[in-house]
Amino acid sequence: MINRVASGKISATIKILQQPSNPAWIEQAIANLDTVLLDHSHCERKAAGVAINLMFRYPSHHKLVRQLTAIAREELEHFELVNQWLEKRDIPLAPLNSPPYFTKLKSQVRHCEPDRLIDSLLLSAIIEARSHERLGLIGEYCPDPELGKFYRSLMASEARHYGIYWVLAEHYSDRSTVGRRLAELGEYESQILSTLHHEPRVHS
């Protein structure tokens, strides 16, 4: 069942992703739910920080600032909700080693503008799309029905977020250029995830 879902049912609707998650990832995540929950808390906080940093870097981009303000607010709300689950399951807040996923993706950002802006927006879109897929998988297979319901409830927000980043990239560039670059970055992201990281993480 995991093979069928991870290879098609959920990812088929996420065109921004080049490849679905490895079926082994959901098995790893479900076997280590407490660690994944803790990592999820860190991910929500980092996602808010990414949106805020882009707002500070491009303060004259009014559409970007307006839409990312809303995203940052919602990411912090999710951060609080995940932390409530940590408390409920007696999981203390603690640091975690980060997988190479984010560092490797960031290495693909070009340095000259407007390429830097477009790459930053598209990478955020890809990360949010992957979060959408994987939170859905956790929601599907979570042995705790209440926690599974919580994860499914987050999927719409993640989908909206990746759509906003994608549309913003097209707003500040042109559709054909964005499409080509998105395909390149999406392929690179799939290569990163082709080998399962040894530690369970939302993006590993």
Secondary structure by P-SEA (a helix, b strand, c coil): caaaaaacccccccccccccccaaaaaaaaacaaaaaaaaaaaaaaaaaaaaaaaaacccaaaaaaaaaaaaaaaaaaaaaaaaaaaaacccbbbbbbcaaaaaaaaaccccaaaaaaaaaaaaaaaaaaaaaaaaaaaaccccaaaaaaaaaaaaaaaaaaaaaaaaaaaaccaaaaaaaaaaaaaaaaaaaccccccccccc
